[in-house]
Protein backbone atom coordinates (compact mmCIF):
# COMPACT_ATOMS: atom_id res chain seq x y z
CA UNK A 1 0.00 0.00 0.00
CA UNK A 2 2.80 2.32 0.90
CA UNK A 3 4.53 1.71 -2.38
CA UNK A 4 1.25 2.26 -4.23
CA UNK A 5 0.77 5.55 -2.41
CA UNK A 6 4.23 6.63 -3.41
CA UNK A 7 3.57 5.69 -7.00
CA UNK A 8 0.21 7.44 -6.89
CA UNK A 9 1.89 10.54 -5.45
CA UNK A 10 4.56 10.46 -8.10
CA UNK A 11 1.85 10.13 -10.78
CA UNK A 12 -0.03 13.15 -9.42
CA UNK A 13 3.19 15.10 -9.26
CA UNK A 14 3.91 14.18 -12.88
CA UNK A 15 0.42 15.25 -13.89
CA UNK A 16 0.94 18.51 -12.05
CA UNK A 17 4.21 19.12 -13.86
CA UNK A 18 2.58 18.39 -17.21
CA UNK A 19 -0.26 20.76 -16.45
CA UNK A 20 2.30 23.39 -15.53
CA UNK A 21 4.06 22.81 -18.82
CA UNK A 22 0.78 23.18 -20.69
CA UNK A 23 0.04 26.50 -18.98
CA UNK A 24 3.57 27.74 -19.61
CA UNK A 25 3.42 26.61 -23.24
CA UNK A 26 0.05 28.29 -23.71
CA UNK A 27 1.33 31.54 -22.26
CA UNK A 28 4.41 31.32 -24.45
CA UNK A 29 2.28 30.87 -27.58
CA UNK A 30 0.10 33.81 -26.64
CA UNK A 31 3.16 36.01 -26.14
CA UNK A 32 5.11 34.83 -29.17
CA UNK A 33 4.38 38.00 -31.18
CA UNK A 34 4.09 40.33 -28.21
CA UNK A 35 7.47 41.96 -28.69
CA UNK A 36 6.81 45.06 -26.59
CA UNK A 37 8.46 47.25 -29.22
CA UNK A 38 7.51 50.79 -30.17
CA UNK A 39 5.32 53.12 -28.19
CA UNK A 40 2.05 51.20 -28.41
CA UNK A 41 0.25 54.32 -29.59
CA UNK A 42 -3.29 53.85 -30.86
CA UNK A 43 -4.57 55.46 -34.06
CA UNK A 44 -5.55 59.09 -33.69
CA UNK A 45 -8.67 59.47 -35.83
CA UNK A 46 -8.38 63.26 -35.66
CA UNK A 47 -4.76 63.37 -36.80
CA UNK A 48 -5.49 66.06 -39.41
CA UNK A 49 -7.82 68.05 -37.11
CA UNK A 50 -10.65 67.59 -39.63
CA UNK A 51 -12.79 64.99 -37.92
CA UNK A 52 -16.38 66.31 -38.14
CA UNK A 53 -17.02 65.98 -34.41
CA UNK A 54 -14.07 68.28 -33.71
CA UNK A 55 -15.36 70.94 -36.11
CA UNK A 56 -18.85 71.27 -34.63
CA UNK A 57 -19.49 72.72 -31.19
CA UNK A 58 -20.62 70.14 -28.63
CA UNK A 59 -24.12 70.32 -27.19
CA UNK A 60 -24.69 72.01 -23.87
CA UNK A 61 -26.29 70.13 -21.04
CA UNK A 62 -30.06 70.03 -21.43
CA UNK A 63 -29.97 70.73 -25.18
CA UNK A 64 -33.34 70.76 -26.91
CA UNK A 65 -34.36 68.37 -29.68
CA UNK A 66 -34.03 71.21 -32.21
CA UNK A 67 -30.48 71.92 -31.05
CA UNK A 68 -29.61 68.22 -31.31
CA UNK A 69 -31.07 68.05 -34.80
CA UNK A 70 -29.16 71.18 -35.83
CA UNK A 71 -25.90 69.70 -34.60
CA UNK A 72 -26.52 66.44 -36.45
CA UNK A 73 -27.12 68.47 -39.60
CA UNK A 74 -23.81 70.32 -39.15
CA UNK A 75 -22.00 67.04 -38.56
CA UNK A 76 -23.40 65.68 -41.80
CA UNK A 77 -22.34 68.83 -43.67
CA UNK A 78 -18.81 68.51 -42.24
CA UNK A 79 -18.30 64.88 -43.28
CA UNK A 80 -15.98 64.27 -46.25
CA UNK A 81 -17.51 62.19 -49.04
CA UNK A 82 -14.51 61.42 -51.24
CA UNK A 83 -11.05 59.88 -50.98
CA UNK A 84 -7.75 61.56 -51.77
CA UNK A 85 -4.96 59.69 -53.54
CA UNK A 86 -1.50 61.11 -52.87
CA UNK A 87 1.21 60.06 -55.31
CA UNK A 88 4.74 60.89 -54.15
CA UNK A 89 7.34 60.76 -56.93
CA UNK A 90 11.05 60.95 -56.26
CA UNK A 91 13.10 63.02 -58.71
CA UNK A 92 15.32 61.37 -61.29
CA UNK A 93 19.06 60.76 -61.04
CA UNK A 94 21.00 64.04 -60.87
CA UNK A 95 24.51 65.44 -61.15
CA UNK A 96 26.21 64.69 -57.83
CA UNK A 97 29.18 66.89 -58.72
CA UNK A 98 27.09 70.05 -58.44
CA UNK A 99 28.16 72.47 -55.72
CA UNK A 100 24.83 74.28 -55.54
CA UNK A 101 21.23 73.48 -56.39
CA UNK A 102 21.27 74.92 -59.93
CA UNK A 103 24.21 72.63 -60.78
CA UNK A 104 22.44 69.53 -59.47
CA UNK A 105 20.41 69.02 -62.63
CA UNK A 106 19.18 65.73 -64.02
CA UNK A 107 21.55 63.42 -65.85
CA UNK A 108 20.55 61.88 -69.20
CA UNK A 109 19.41 58.81 -67.27
CA UNK A 110 17.50 61.01 -64.83
CA UNK A 111 15.58 62.62 -67.68
CA UNK A 112 14.77 59.20 -69.10
CA UNK A 113 13.57 58.05 -65.69
CA UNK A 114 11.29 61.06 -65.44
CA UNK A 115 9.81 60.41 -68.88
CA UNK A 116 9.09 56.74 -68.12
CA UNK A 117 7.56 57.67 -64.77
CA UNK A 118 5.35 60.25 -66.48
CA UNK A 119 4.12 57.59 -68.90
CA UNK A 120 3.42 55.26 -65.98
CA UNK A 121 1.42 57.91 -64.15
CA UNK A 122 -0.57 58.60 -67.30
CA UNK A 123 -1.45 54.91 -67.53
CA UNK A 124 -2.26 54.52 -63.84
CA UNK A 125 -4.50 57.55 -63.56
CA UNK A 126 -5.88 57.83 -67.09
CA UNK A 127 -9.47 57.66 -65.84
CA UNK A 128 -8.89 60.88 -63.90
CA UNK A 129 -7.38 62.54 -66.97
CA UNK A 130 -10.20 61.78 -69.39
CA UNK A 131 -13.27 63.22 -67.71
CA UNK A 132 -15.42 65.52 -69.81
CA UNK A 133 -16.52 68.93 -68.62
CA UNK A 134 -19.83 70.63 -69.47
CA UNK A 135 -18.59 71.64 -72.92
CA UNK A 136 -17.51 68.11 -73.81
CA UNK A 137 -13.80 68.90 -73.56
CA UNK A 138 -11.28 66.89 -71.61
CA UNK A 139 -10.98 68.07 -68.05
CA UNK A 140 -8.58 67.17 -65.24
CA UNK A 141 -9.96 69.21 -62.39
CA UNK A 142 -9.59 66.35 -59.92
CA UNK A 143 -5.89 65.72 -60.56
CA UNK A 144 -3.06 68.17 -59.95
CA UNK A 145 0.69 68.26 -59.43
CA UNK A 146 2.92 70.11 -56.99
CA UNK A 147 6.70 70.12 -57.35
CA UNK A 148 9.59 70.95 -55.09
CA UNK A 149 11.42 74.12 -56.10
CA UNK A 150 14.80 72.33 -56.17
CA UNK A 151 16.23 71.98 -59.68
CA UNK A 152 16.19 68.19 -59.94
CA UNK A 153 12.58 67.92 -58.75
CA UNK A 154 11.33 70.77 -60.93
CA UNK A 155 12.98 69.25 -64.01
CA UNK A 156 11.50 65.84 -63.19
CA UNK A 157 8.02 67.32 -62.76
CA UNK A 158 8.18 69.30 -66.01
CA UNK A 159 9.13 66.16 -67.94
CA UNK A 160 6.30 64.21 -66.27
CA UNK A 161 3.79 66.89 -67.21
CA UNK A 162 4.77 66.56 -70.88
CA UNK A 163 4.06 62.82 -70.78
CA UNK A 164 0.49 63.18 -69.53
CA UNK A 165 -2.24 63.09 -72.19
CA UNK A 166 -3.85 66.31 -70.99
CA UNK A 167 -2.69 69.45 -69.25
CA UNK A 168 -3.21 69.50 -65.48
CA UNK A 169 -2.82 72.20 -62.87
CA UNK A 170 0.66 72.40 -61.39
CA UNK A 171 2.42 74.55 -58.81
CA UNK A 172 5.73 74.83 -56.97
CA UNK A 173 6.33 74.62 -53.24
CA UNK A 174 9.34 75.32 -51.03
CA UNK A 175 7.97 73.24 -48.15
CA UNK A 176 8.74 69.93 -49.87
CA UNK A 177 12.37 70.69 -50.72
CA UNK A 178 14.92 68.10 -49.58
CA UNK A 179 16.26 68.32 -46.05
CA UNK A 180 16.84 66.58 -42.73
CA UNK A 181 13.37 65.78 -41.32
CA UNK A 182 14.39 64.43 -37.91
CA UNK A 183 17.23 62.50 -36.29
CA UNK A 184 16.91 58.91 -37.56
CA UNK A 185 16.90 55.88 -35.29
CA UNK A 186 19.22 54.07 -35.64
CA UNK A 187 21.57 56.92 -36.64
CA UNK A 188 23.78 56.77 -39.70
CA UNK A 189 27.42 57.47 -38.97
CA UNK A 190 28.15 58.62 -42.53
CA UNK A 191 25.36 61.22 -42.41
CA UNK A 192 25.39 63.67 -39.54
CA UNK A 193 23.69 67.02 -40.25
CA UNK A 194 24.02 69.76 -37.67
CA UNK A 195 21.30 69.82 -34.99
CA UNK A 196 20.22 73.19 -36.41
CA UNK A 197 19.48 71.48 -39.75
CA UNK A 198 17.06 69.07 -38.13
CA UNK A 199 15.52 71.91 -36.14
CA UNK A 200 14.88 74.15 -39.16
CA UNK A 201 14.38 71.71 -42.02
CA UNK A 202 12.36 69.32 -39.92
CA UNK A 203 9.85 72.06 -39.12
CA UNK A 204 9.60 72.99 -42.81
CA UNK A 205 9.05 69.40 -43.96
CA UNK A 206 6.47 68.87 -41.21
CA UNK A 207 4.70 72.01 -42.45
CA UNK A 208 4.66 70.48 -45.93
CA UNK A 209 3.14 67.29 -44.55
CA UNK A 210 0.40 69.21 -42.76
CA UNK A 211 -0.36 71.24 -45.86
CA UNK A 212 -0.86 68.32 -48.23
CA UNK A 213 -1.81 65.35 -46.05
CA UNK A 214 -5.40 65.57 -44.86
CA UNK A 215 -8.80 64.14 -45.69
CA UNK A 216 -10.91 65.69 -48.46
CA UNK A 217 -12.96 68.82 -48.01
CA UNK A 218 -16.70 68.14 -47.48
CA UNK A 219 -17.40 69.89 -50.79
CA UNK A 220 -15.32 67.35 -52.75
CA UNK A 221 -17.62 64.90 -54.50
CA UNK A 222 -15.20 62.53 -56.27
CA UNK A 223 -11.82 60.92 -55.68
CA UNK A 224 -8.90 63.26 -56.37
CA UNK A 225 -5.26 62.62 -57.22
CA UNK A 226 -2.43 64.82 -55.94
CA UNK A 227 0.99 64.15 -57.44
CA UNK A 228 3.91 65.47 -55.39
CA UNK A 229 7.30 65.44 -57.11
CA UNK A 230 9.87 65.80 -54.38
CA UNK A 231 12.68 63.97 -52.57
CA UNK A 232 13.62 60.76 -50.83
CA UNK A 233 13.83 62.10 -47.28
CA UNK A 234 10.56 64.00 -47.65
CA UNK A 235 8.75 60.95 -49.04
CA UNK A 236 9.99 58.59 -46.32
CA UNK A 237 9.18 61.01 -43.52
CA UNK A 238 5.68 61.69 -44.88
CA UNK A 239 4.96 57.96 -45.15
CA UNK A 240 5.86 57.48 -41.48
CA UNK A 241 3.76 60.46 -40.43
CA UNK A 242 0.77 59.46 -42.55
CA UNK A 243 0.75 55.95 -41.07
CA UNK A 244 1.31 57.35 -37.56
CA UNK A 245 4.56 55.42 -37.19
CA UNK A 246 7.58 56.73 -35.34
CA UNK A 247 8.98 59.41 -37.72
CA UNK A 248 12.52 58.49 -36.64
CA UNK A 249 12.11 55.28 -38.68
CA UNK A 250 12.19 57.21 -41.97
CA UNK A 251 15.77 56.19 -42.83
CA UNK A 252 14.98 52.46 -42.56
CA UNK A 253 13.40 52.45 -46.02
CA UNK A 254 14.68 53.39 -49.47
CA UNK A 255 13.08 54.71 -52.66
CA UNK A 256 14.55 54.62 -56.17
CA UNK A 257 14.97 57.67 -58.35
CA UNK A 258 11.75 58.20 -60.29
CA UNK A 259 9.87 55.78 -58.04
CA UNK A 260 6.20 56.06 -57.14
CA UNK A 261 4.75 55.95 -53.63
CA UNK A 262 0.96 55.94 -53.24
CA UNK A 263 -1.20 56.61 -50.20
CA UNK A 264 -4.97 56.90 -49.94
CA UNK A 265 -6.75 59.04 -47.35
CA UNK A 266 -10.32 57.84 -46.86
CA UNK A 267 -13.24 60.12 -45.91
CA UNK A 268 -13.06 58.62 -42.41
CA UNK A 269 -9.44 59.78 -42.06
CA UNK A 270 -8.06 56.25 -42.36
CA UNK A 271 -4.81 56.10 -44.35
CA UNK A 272 -3.59 53.20 -46.49
CA UNK A 273 -0.19 52.77 -48.11
CA UNK A 274 -0.76 51.19 -51.53
CA UNK A 275 2.79 51.35 -52.84
CA UNK A 276 6.20 52.35 -51.50
CA UNK A 277 8.99 53.28 -53.90
CA UNK A 278 7.42 51.41 -56.80
CA UNK A 279 9.91 51.15 -59.68
CA UNK A 280 8.57 48.23 -61.67
CA UNK A 281 8.10 50.51 -64.67
CA UNK A 282 11.90 50.70 -65.09
CA UNK A 283 14.26 48.30 -66.80
CA UNK A 284 16.88 46.99 -64.36
CA UNK A 285 19.65 49.20 -65.78
CA UNK A 286 17.55 52.29 -64.98
CA UNK A 287 17.40 51.65 -61.23
CA UNK A 288 19.40 54.18 -59.21
CA UNK A 289 19.25 55.69 -55.72
CA UNK A 290 21.22 58.97 -55.84
C-alpha positions in Angstrom: 0.0 0.0 0.0 2.8 2.3 0.9 4.5 1.7 -2.4 1.3 2.3 -4.2 0.8 5.5 -2.4 4.2 6.6 -3.4 3.6 5.7 -7.0 0.2 7.4 -6.9 1.9 10.5 -5.5 4.6 10.5 -8.1 1.9 10.1 -10.8 0.0 13.1 -9.4 3.2 15.1 -9.3 3.9 14.2 -12.9 0.4 15.3 -13.9 0.9 18.5 -12.0 4.2 19.1 -13.9 2.6 18.4 -17.2 -0.3 20.8 -16.5 2.3 23.4 -15.5 4.1 22.8 -18.8 0.8 23.2 -20.7 0.0 26.5 -19.0 3.6 27.7 -19.6 3.4 26.6 -23.2 0.1 28.3 -23.7 1.3 31.5 -22.3 4.4 31.3 -24.5 2.3 30.9 -27.6 0.1 33.8 -26.6 3.2 36.0 -26.1 5.1 34.8 -29.2 4.4 38.0 -31.2 4.1 40.3 -28.2 7.5 42.0 -28.7 6.8 45.1 -26.6 8.5 47.2 -29.2 7.5 50.8 -30.2 5.3 53.1 -28.2 2.1 51.2 -28.4 0.2 54.3 -29.6 -3.3 53.9 -30.9 -4.6 55.5 -34.1 -5.6 59.1 -33.7 -8.7 59.5 -35.8 -8.4 63.3 -35.7 -4.8 63.4 -36.8 -5.5 66.1 -39.4 -7.8 68.1 -37.1 -10.6 67.6 -39.6 -12.8 65.0 -37.9 -16.4 66.3 -38.1 -17.0 66.0 -34.4 -14.1 68.3 -33.7 -15.4 70.9 -36.1 -18.9 71.3 -34.6 -19.5 72.7 -31.2 -20.6 70.1 -28.6 -24.1 70.3 -27.2 -24.7 72.0 -23.9 -26.3 70.1 -21.0 -30.1 70.0 -21.4 -30.0 70.7 -25.2 -33.3 70.8 -26.9 -34.4 68.4 -29.7 -34.0 71.2 -32.2 -30.5 71.9 -31.0 -29.6 68.2 -31.3 -31.1 68.1 -34.8 -29.2 71.2 -35.8 -25.9 69.7 -34.6 -26.5 66.4 -36.5 -27.1 68.5 -39.6 -23.8 70.3 -39.2 -22.0 67.0 -38.6 -23.4 65.7 -41.8 -22.3 68.8 -43.7 -18.8 68.5 -42.2 -18.3 64.9 -43.3 -16.0 64.3 -46.2 -17.5 62.2 -49.0 -14.5 61.4 -51.2 -11.1 59.9 -51.0 -7.8 61.6 -51.8 -5.0 59.7 -53.5 -1.5 61.1 -52.9 1.2 60.1 -55.3 4.7 60.9 -54.1 7.3 60.8 -56.9 11.0 61.0 -56.3 13.1 63.0 -58.7 15.3 61.4 -61.3 19.1 60.8 -61.0 21.0 64.0 -60.9 24.5 65.4 -61.1 26.2 64.7 -57.8 29.2 66.9 -58.7 27.1 70.1 -58.4 28.2 72.5 -55.7 24.8 74.3 -55.5 21.2 73.5 -56.4 21.3 74.9 -59.9 24.2 72.6 -60.8 22.4 69.5 -59.5 20.4 69.0 -62.6 19.2 65.7 -64.0 21.5 63.4 -65.9 20.6 61.9 -69.2 19.4 58.8 -67.3 17.5 61.0 -64.8 15.6 62.6 -67.7 14.8 59.2 -69.1 13.6 58.0 -65.7 11.3 61.1 -65.4 9.8 60.4 -68.9 9.1 56.7 -68.1 7.6 57.7 -64.8 5.4 60.3 -66.5 4.1 57.6 -68.9 3.4 55.3 -66.0 1.4 57.9 -64.2 -0.6 58.6 -67.3 -1.5 54.9 -67.5 -2.3 54.5 -63.8 -4.5 57.5 -63.6 -5.9 57.8 -67.1 -9.5 57.7 -65.8 -8.9 60.9 -63.9 -7.4 62.5 -67.0 -10.2 61.8 -69.4 -13.3 63.2 -67.7 -15.4 65.5 -69.8 -16.5 68.9 -68.6 -19.8 70.6 -69.5 -18.6 71.6 -72.9 -17.5 68.1 -73.8 -13.8 68.9 -73.6 -11.3 66.9 -71.6 -11.0 68.1 -68.0 -8.6 67.2 -65.2 -10.0 69.2 -62.4 -9.6 66.3 -59.9 -5.9 65.7 -60.6 -3.1 68.2 -60.0 0.7 68.3 -59.4 2.9 70.1 -57.0 6.7 70.1 -57.4 9.6 71.0 -55.1 11.4 74.1 -56.1 14.8 72.3 -56.2 16.2 72.0 -59.7 16.2 68.2 -59.9 12.6 67.9 -58.7 11.3 70.8 -60.9 13.0 69.3 -64.0 11.5 65.8 -63.2 8.0 67.3 -62.8 8.2 69.3 -66.0 9.1 66.2 -67.9 6.3 64.2 -66.3 3.8 66.9 -67.2 4.8 66.6 -70.9 4.1 62.8 -70.8 0.5 63.2 -69.5 -2.2 63.1 -72.2 -3.9 66.3 -71.0 -2.7 69.5 -69.2 -3.2 69.5 -65.5 -2.8 72.2 -62.9 0.7 72.4 -61.4 2.4 74.6 -58.8 5.7 74.8 -57.0 6.3 74.6 -53.2 9.3 75.3 -51.0 8.0 73.2 -48.2 8.7 69.9 -49.9 12.4 70.7 -50.7 14.9 68.1 -49.6 16.3 68.3 -46.0 16.8 66.6 -42.7 13.4 65.8 -41.3 14.4 64.4 -37.9 17.2 62.5 -36.3 16.9 58.9 -37.6 16.9 55.9 -35.3 19.2 54.1 -35.6 21.6 56.9 -36.6 23.8 56.8 -39.7 27.4 57.5 -39.0 28.1 58.6 -42.5 25.4 61.2 -42.4 25.4 63.7 -39.5 23.7 67.0 -40.2 24.0 69.8 -37.7 21.3 69.8 -35.0 20.2 73.2 -36.4 19.5 71.5 -39.8 17.1 69.1 -38.1 15.5 71.9 -36.1 14.9 74.1 -39.2 14.4 71.7 -42.0 12.4 69.3 -39.9 9.8 72.1 -39.1 9.6 73.0 -42.8 9.0 69.4 -44.0 6.5 68.9 -41.2 4.7 72.0 -42.4 4.7 70.5 -45.9 3.1 67.3 -44.5 0.4 69.2 -42.8 -0.4 71.2 -45.9 -0.9 68.3 -48.2 -1.8 65.4 -46.0 -5.4 65.6 -44.9 -8.8 64.1 -45.7 -10.9 65.7 -48.5 -13.0 68.8 -48.0 -16.7 68.1 -47.5 -17.4 69.9 -50.8 -15.3 67.4 -52.7 -17.6 64.9 -54.5 -15.2 62.5 -56.3 -11.8 60.9 -55.7 -8.9 63.3 -56.4 -5.3 62.6 -57.2 -2.4 64.8 -55.9 1.0 64.2 -57.4 3.9 65.5 -55.4 7.3 65.4 -57.1 9.9 65.8 -54.4 12.7 64.0 -52.6 13.6 60.8 -50.8 13.8 62.1 -47.3 10.6 64.0 -47.7 8.8 61.0 -49.0 10.0 58.6 -46.3 9.2 61.0 -43.5 5.7 61.7 -44.9 5.0 58.0 -45.1 5.9 57.5 -41.5 3.8 60.5 -40.4 0.8 59.5 -42.6 0.8 56.0 -41.1 1.3 57.4 -37.6 4.6 55.4 -37.2 7.6 56.7 -35.3 9.0 59.4 -37.7 12.5 58.5 -36.6 12.1 55.3 -38.7 12.2 57.2 -42.0 15.8 56.2 -42.8 15.0 52.5 -42.6 13.4 52.4 -46.0 14.7 53.4 -49.5 13.1 54.7 -52.7 14.6 54.6 -56.2 15.0 57.7 -58.4 11.7 58.2 -60.3 9.9 55.8 -58.0 6.2 56.1 -57.1 4.7 56.0 -53.6 1.0 55.9 -53.2 -1.2 56.6 -50.2 -5.0 56.9 -49.9 -6.7 59.0 -47.4 -10.3 57.8 -46.9 -13.2 60.1 -45.9 -13.1 58.6 -42.4 -9.4 59.8 -42.1 -8.1 56.2 -42.4 -4.8 56.1 -44.3 -3.6 53.2 -46.5 -0.2 52.8 -48.1 -0.8 51.2 -51.5 2.8 51.4 -52.8 6.2 52.4 -51.5 9.0 53.3 -53.9 7.4 51.4 -56.8 9.9 51.2 -59.7 8.6 48.2 -61.7 8.1 50.5 -64.7 11.9 50.7 -65.1 14.3 48.3 -66.8 16.9 47.0 -64.4 19.6 49.2 -65.8 17.6 52.3 -65.0 17.4 51.7 -61.2 19.4 54.2 -59.2 19.3 55.7 -55.7 21.2 59.0 -55.8 
